[in-house]
Amino acid sequence: MRYVSTRGTAPVLGFDEAMLTGLARDGGLYVPESLPRLTADDIAALAGHSYEDIAFRVMRPFVGGAFTDAELQGAILRAYTGFDHAARAPLSQIGANHFLLELYHGPTLAFKDFAMQVIGQLFQIALARGGRRITIVGATSGDTGSAAIEAFRGLENVDVVILYPHGRVSDVQRRQMTTPSEANVHALAIDGTFDDAQARLKDMFNDFTFRDEVGLAGVNSINWARVLAQVVYYFTAAVSLGAPHRPVSFTVPTGNFGDIYAGSIAKAMGLPIDRLVIATNQNDILDRCLTTGRYQMGAVAPSISPSMDIQVSSNFERALFDAYGRDGRAVAALMDELRATGGFTVSQGALQALRERFASGRVSEDETLETIARVWDTTGRAICPHTAVGVQVAEAHLGRVPMVTLATAHPAKFPDAVERATGVSPELPPHMATLFARDERVTRVPNDLAALQAMVRERRRAC
Ligand SMILES: *Cc1c(COP(=O)(O)O)cnc(C)c1O
């Protein structure tokens, strides 16, 4: 399988190189040249298999010759051993025809673990082979950073540098990033928003001299391998609910568009998904774009679902690439306009294509709290605020087809919001019980490219 850039001019790469690179050299994102399709029989045959088996079958066609079957199988098996639920991604029911897909049973309690643990394993295999040393730099609104640190801490040939917006992540999120003691882990708190962190990260990738000097690698959700690993749980959930014989809909709390984009890949591969619903908080650029056709950046308004507090939704570029008939030049022009003016207007044809693939909804802060309280009152379950955004939007789309809302984080990762809504503070699972007793290690950094590059150079040399 070969991978092409959404902006059309970067080199075509194999799976392993696309994974190690992250962002394409023309500023675009890698996508597969074509999608493998599973027949109804293939999908029916997934029933009754383990999460790991299904992951292998779904991921294998995308990997091509980059990893042997045994390597891929081994990586998947090791990736999920740290999960505390045998099903890995269990479903639970919260209403008539409404289900939660619990994606928070991994080591850092958010869905990011599903992909990050797999790519941590695959990076190790690829690096051991090439004798290479790399520096992973990631920008995070909270959950990607902790998942990346968990997946790469202590590895020989890897430094992992995580940029998070100072003061804009929850205490649990911050501590998961600042308490690991391994020398290859570097947490940096940037004076700015997540969008600033992500913009500086992209600047680092676009500085080719720097990029090659430090062996820069990216594990943000722009990394195709992450999207791929997330395609798997759409299959396991849909098959549990009767696919391929019955269609299923999904609602996805959305920020950077990686998770829901994985759902659209599952659908394009043949999984009978009826509706894919984007759920946003008050930072609603995606909902506005689908409603009006105008993708217009504003200022980030910090919310109680901070992992979705973003304005530029990176993976949306992949959906645009599809909606524009895979015309890399058209996408590059839109992204240039975004950079220069802070917005762009989607063409009528592309907007129609997007609306055929995605529905959307937006939830206010008050509605988020009300939803946490309502789910608590009716089911006795605590849900995290991101999940609540999903549940509220999903309820507007309930019908005959089973609806699955992705529960993207454990409620104990966002205890303040949950306590405000329910009066009860959710408890951390046992493996995290000592989180608040551990020492923190973090460096405050300005929102300045040169200063950040100097910091990355110094940190990776130091170990
Ligand atoms: C990252 C994250 C999201 C948003 O996912 P995207 O793939 O960026 O759209 C939603 N909820 C939680 C808890 C997250 O960590």
PDBQT file of the ligand as one rigid body, heavy atoms in Angstrom, charges set to zero:
ROOT
HETATM    1  C1  LIG A 501      -8.493  13.845  21.566  1.00  0.00    +0.000 C 
HETATM    2  C2  LIG A 501      -9.818  13.785  22.229  1.00  0.00    +0.000 A 
HETATM    3  C3  LIG A 501     -11.000  14.109  21.553  1.00  0.00    +0.000 A 
HETATM    4  C4  LIG A 501     -10.995  14.606  20.128  1.00  0.00    +0.000 C 
HETATM    5  O1  LIG A 501     -10.563  13.627  19.211  1.00  0.00    +0.000 OA
HETATM    6  P1  LIG A 501     -10.080  14.051  17.743  1.00  0.00    +0.000 P 
HETATM    7  O2  LIG A 501      -9.576  12.809  17.110  1.00  0.00    +0.000 OA
HETATM    8  O3  LIG A 501      -9.002  15.070  17.958  1.00  0.00    +0.000 OA
HETATM    9  O4  LIG A 501     -11.255  14.638  17.051  1.00  0.00    +0.000 OA
HETATM   10  C5  LIG A 501     -12.209  13.964  22.224  1.00  0.00    +0.000 A 
HETATM   11  N1  LIG A 501     -12.245  13.550  23.509  1.00  0.00    +0.000 NA
HETATM   12  C6  LIG A 501     -11.139  13.240  24.190  1.00  0.00    +0.000 A 
HETATM   13  C7  LIG A 501     -11.253  12.815  25.598  1.00  0.00    +0.000 C 
HETATM   14  C8  LIG A 501      -9.880  13.339  23.591  1.00  0.00    +0.000 A 
HETATM   15  O5  LIG A 501      -8.773  13.034  24.266  1.00  0.00    +0.000 OA
ENDROOT
TORSDOF 0
